[in-house]
Amino acid sequence: MKKLLFIGAALMFSCTLFAQENLSLMFSQERYSEVISQLEPNVDRNEDQQYLLASAYFQSGRSDLAIQCLLSADHTNSNLLKDLLSKVYFTSGQYAEALPICEDRFQDESMHLGNLMRYAQIQNFNSNYDNTINALLAYREQDSLNLNVNMLLAETFQKASEPLMAIDIYNKLLKQYPTNQKVGYRLAQLHYEKKQYKESFDVSMHFVDTLGYTKRFVSMAGLASFKARSNGNSVKLFKRMETRGDSSLLTKKHIGMAYHRMENYENAINYLYAAYDLKDDDVEVCFFLGAALGQSNMPMRGKPYLEKAAYLLAPSPGLMEKIHTKLAMMHEDSGNYTKAIAYYDSAYQYSPSNVQYIYNQAAIYDYYLENDLKAQELYEQFLTRLPDTLDSKKGNELYTLRLKEIVSNRLINIKEEAFFREGAQ
């Protein structure tokens, strides 16, 4: 009898194992709907089955069902299921939900690559660059050649305003992966942004010479040549694009501008007219077309294009005030108070009647930079530049009246605090 029971149990185990292997095979063959149809009715799924079902939902594009499946699992302490849940949250853009799981798993297993990358990318997205850099550098001590880790690390250094660190990483990656176009383009682009035009050109031409015609790299090499004032080379590269059917604004205008620099005004005019037809509010096109026409036998034809360029280069004061106000608020919110003050000052130059900008600068000096002398100076400027009469029945003037009262009281407090500080000395 015991022998029969043992045989029966063994058969059941074999059947279960076979079913599990069959499901895994179906999953590996991307037959996700079959996996779902077999596992969905079973309410007593084990950890492996729960993982397979959630993965099948996820791979089928149903992140919502994958999340429900994982949250309803009894195996709450399973790292396997936790990692999958954080992956589903992350991939579906639910970073707030993914981050606590990633942080918990990162504390337990900081070298788990999948979780590390999710953790680092979320921190990067949230502008926590130091956290991202520290986590990735720690992983690189064990695996210094990992492409994904190094790419994210270089990207983060760029965002953290450390371009030289990013360039160093991209250069090392390019030695390791000499035909990786993503690495090469990022490196060429970063050199270009840093005004290292020769380096940008060299990287771009490495890929052109290695891979043949590649539009992205030919274009970057052409732009780098133009910025380096290698005008003949720039014409040659952009014409190479033109012969391949490229008739874009970028190509037309750069050939035209390069011809203008070479004093080949007839060709410059032809290309710049073509560029103007594509985009008639491009400042560079208007300027170079006007300048080139000014060198023709009918120079006055260039006047309207030069006037238009001047108009495009001089936005209305109202627009500039709004732009600088937004920039000031952005920098203030991010804690870059020096730049915030500079942008509030610029906004005030465009709108001298709006003394709110003086108050904003004073408040930053007062509450964030703790510079009482500068705050006092600006508060007093604010008060002296207020209109003689303010109508409390008007919403904006009522607000100014309240600010006036706040500033007056604050000036009294600053002077009292200074008195007691000096007395204590």
ABEGO torsion letter per residue (X at the ends): XAAAAAAAAAAAAAAAAAAAAAAAAAAAAGBAAAAAAAAAABABBBAAAAAAAAAAAAAAGBAAAAAAAAAABABAABAAAAAAAAAAAAAAGBAAAAAAAAAAAAAABAABAAAAAAAAAAAAAAGBAAAAAAAAAAAAAABAABAAAAAAAAAAAAAAGBAAAAAAAAAAAAAABAABAAAAAAAAAAAAAAGBAAAAAAAAAAAAAAAEBBAAAAAAAAAAAAAAGBAAAAAAAAAAAAAAGBABAAAAAAAAAAAAAAGBAAAAAAAAAAAAAABAABAAAAAAAAAAAAABABAAAAAAAAAAAAAAABBBAAAAAAAAAAAAAAAAAAGBAAAAAAAAAAAAAABAABAAAAAAAAAAAAAAAGBAAAAAAAAAAAAAABBABBBAABAAAAAAAAAAAAAAAAAAAAAAAAAAAAAAX
